[in-house]
């Protein structure tokens, strides 16, 4: 379903219109002959401007888009395929932006049974990047995540101490990134 929104072009123009998310839709009537799993990430949108012109944008075709109070940016994330890691362009929801930026890559995990039965489960993976580091997916146990975050916040000892605090919870990550960015 299309919603009011906008796209941001590489010329930094903001164009108002309606945006419809693609790739996360369930395709009715699909029949699958073999069992498999799929991860669908947001890589394409349909955009209609105020004059009624419709365009399909892939991640990388525009800087980003806004819809429903959220801003999505085209980013390249590591994607494992058959044991190898390649970079994949996706639209990621910007949770916090500044010297350190926190993204959420939303998607659908589809488990497809032979004969056509499909079970869907939403997922969200968080990625973090800073001006001095590449983009990293926040995954693994708390110790691994804390080590990764300490690298991003190394220039702020108070933030590092807060992250190393055993009471710190991952749900506080947006607030930690916001606090860090306000100090910059």
C-alpha positions in Angstrom: 0.0 0.0 0.0 1.4 3.4 -1.1 1.9 6.0 1.6 2.8 9.7 1.5 6.5 10.2 1.4 9.5 11.5 -0.5 12.7 10.5 -2.2 16.1 12.2 -1.9 18.0 12.2 -5.2 21.8 12.3 -5.6 21.4 16.0 -6.5 20.1 16.4 -2.9 16.6 17.3 -4.3 13.7 16.1 -2.1 10.7 15.0 -4.3 7.3 14.5 -2.6 4.9 11.8 -3.7 3.9 8.4 -2.6 6.1 5.4 -1.7 5.3 1.8 -1.8 7.7 -0.7 -0.3 8.6 -3.7 -2.5 10.5 -6.9 -1.8 8.8 -7.5 1.5 5.4 -8.4 -0.1 3.9 -11.8 -0.1 3.2 -12.7 -3.7 -0.2 -14.3 -3.8 -0.7 -17.5 -5.9 3.0 -18.5 -5.9 3.5 -22.2 -6.1 6.9 -23.6 -5.0 7.9 -27.1 -5.9 10.9 -27.3 -3.6 11.6 -26.4 0.0 13.9 -23.5 0.6 14.4 -20.4 2.8 14.7 -16.8 1.6 15.8 -13.6 3.3 14.1 -10.7 1.7 15.5 -7.3 2.5 14.1 -3.9 1.4 15.9 -3.2 -1.9 13.2 -1.6 -4.1 10.5 1.0 -3.8 7.8 2.2 -6.2 7.5 6.0 -6.2 4.8 8.2 -7.7 5.4 11.9 -7.8 2.8 14.6 -7.4 2.3 14.7 -11.2 1.5 11.0 -11.3 4.8 9.8 -12.8 5.7 6.3 -11.4 9.2 5.1 -11.0 10.8 2.0 -9.5 14.0 2.8 -7.5 16.5 0.2 -6.3 18.8 0.9 -3.4 21.6 2.9 -4.9 19.4 4.7 -7.4 18.6 7.4 -4.8 20.2 8.6 -1.6 17.1 7.5 0.3 13.5 8.0 1.0 11.1 9.0 3.8 7.8 7.4 4.8 5.7 7.2 7.9 8.1 9.3 10.0 11.1 7.1 9.1 14.1 7.8 6.8 15.7 5.0 4.8 19.1 5.4 3.3 20.8 3.4 0.5 23.7 1.5 2.1 25.9 -1.4 1.2 26.0 -4.2 3.8 28.0 -7.4 4.0 26.0 -10.4 2.7 27.1 -14.0 3.0 26.2 -16.1 0.0 27.4 -19.7 -0.2 30.2 -19.1 2.3 31.6 -16.0 0.6 30.8 -12.4 1.7 29.8 -9.8 -0.9 28.4 -6.4 -0.5 24.7 -5.9 -1.1 22.8 -2.6 -1.6 19.7 -2.2 0.6 17.5 0.5 2.0 18.2 0.7 5.8 16.1 2.6 8.3 18.2 5.3 10.0 17.8 5.0 13.7 20.4 7.6 14.7 22.7 9.7 12.5 25.9 11.6 13.2 29.6 10.8 13.6 28.2 7.3 14.5 25.2 6.2 12.5 22.9 3.3 13.6 20.8 1.6 11.0 18.1 -1.1 11.0 17.9 -3.4 8.0 14.3 -4.8 8.1 13.3 -7.8 6.2 11.3 -11.0 5.9 12.5 -14.5 6.5 10.5 -16.9 4.4 10.5 -20.6 5.0 9.0 -22.3 1.9 7.7 -25.8 2.0 7.5 -28.0 -1.1 4.0 -27.7 -2.5 3.6 -24.0 -1.8 3.2 -23.5 2.0 5.1 -20.4 3.1 5.7 -19.2 6.6 7.0 -15.6 7.0 8.7 -14.1 10.0 9.9 -10.4 10.1 13.4 -9.7 11.2 15.5 -6.7 11.9 19.3 -6.6 11.9 21.2 -3.6 13.3 24.3 -2.1 11.7 26.6 0.6 12.9 29.1 2.7 11.2 31.3 5.6 12.1 33.6 8.0 10.1 36.6 5.9 11.0 35.3 2.4 10.6 33.4 0.3 8.0 29.9 -0.8 8.5 29.4 -3.7 10.9 26.4 -5.8 11.8 25.7 -6.0 15.5 25.5 -9.7 16.1 26.8 -12.3 18.4 26.9 -12.4 22.2 27.0 -9.4 24.4 30.8 -9.5 24.8 31.4 -9.4 21.1 28.9 -6.5 20.6 30.5 -4.6 23.5 34.0 -5.0 21.9 32.6 -3.7 18.6 30.9 -0.7 20.2 34.0 0.2 22.2 35.9 0.6 18.9 33.3 3.0 17.6 33.2 5.1 20.9 36.8 4.9 21.9 37.3 8.7 22.0 34.6 9.0 24.7 35.6 7.2 27.9 32.3 7.9 29.7 30.3 6.2 26.8 32.8 3.3 26.8 32.3 2.9 30.6 28.6 2.9 30.1 28.7 0.2 27.4 31.0 -2.0 29.5 28.6 -1.7 32.5 27.1 -5.2 33.0 23.7 -3.6 33.4 23.8 -2.1 29.9 21.1 -3.5 27.6 21.1 -3.6 23.8 17.7 -1.8 23.8 19.5 1.3 25.0 21.7 1.4 21.9 19.8 4.2 20.2 20.1 6.4 23.3 23.8 5.6 23.6 24.5 6.6 20.0 22.4 9.7 20.4 24.4 10.7 23.5 27.7 10.1 21.7 26.7 12.2 18.7 25.6 15.1 20.9 29.1 15.2 22.4 30.7 15.6 19.0 
